[in-house]
Amino acid sequence: MGAFADIQAVLFDLGGTLAQYPVPSLPVVVVRCAKALVTGMLVGSDAESPPAAAVPGPEEAHARRRAAHADSPLPHRVATALRRMVRSLSGRTLPGMGEMCARPLVAKGWLFDDSVATLQALRDRGYRLGLVSNTPWGTPDYLWVGQLERFALAPLFDAACFSSDVGFRKPDARIFRAALDQLGVPARRAMFVGDDRTADILGAGQMGLRTALIVRDGPDADDEGPAPDLRIETLTELLDHLPGRAKTVDTPTRPA
């Protein structure tokens, strides 16, 4: 227990660590994406949820791009058309397509039995809690914030960072830094718990966090990856290594 006595914050991955989500097969994903394009559901915003991405209106878009006149060289007209197509896809269609593929997935997700009890026990012991999660297919973060509310996890976290909101995916150090800044805890006083050796263990370890790899089902299939500081099979095991000693939080010194 002494190895982690100075830990003041514990950060978690979502999928595979706190909750589980069924992964659709490639044919299913293709069918959903094709349906989205055919029905036109992705080119407009949903009145009941925020838009997947902010897209300039026709007048603003026209003012921001160089027009391709009829007398322009053919290569220029083709390049302009391609730029418009890419702008449309990247701004609306692709995020919306990802959202449509993800909605059935998030609806069928379930929470592991030990998640809430472990998070609550850590809070009761004085630890600050954070979430750092990659979002699949560029899906908007509000879908996953909704998952925290659905599972009643939102009140347990002091910070929650999703890659679609922060702009960087694990193992990029910047998504971990964003969560640590919100928690006001230096990396050396934090632990990250996840199920992926590259995204979670490598990413957090390079930032200076202590790491815990959770392997819930059977042997570790990727035992050649970065070694964690702690290997567990249930979240409850964290309570054997993290005593109730995190009563104060170091606030990083910021330049004036």
URURKA-V65752 format. One record per helix or strand of 3 or more residues. SS is the DSSP state (a for helix, b for strand). FROM is the first residue (numbers start at 0). TO is the last residue. If there is no record, write none. Layout:
ss=(SS | SS)
from=(FROM | FROM)
to=(TO | TO)
//
This chain:
ss=(a | b | a | a | a | a | b | a | a | a | b | a | a | a | b | a | b | b | a)
from=(1 | 8 | 25 | 57 | 73 | 114 | 127 | 135 | 140 | 153 | 158 | 162 | 172 | 186 | 189 | 196 | 209 | 229 | 234)
to=(3 | 11 | 38 | 63 | 106 | 123 | 132 | 137 | 149 | 155 | 161 | 165 | 182 | 188 | 193 | 206 | 213 | 231 | 239)
//
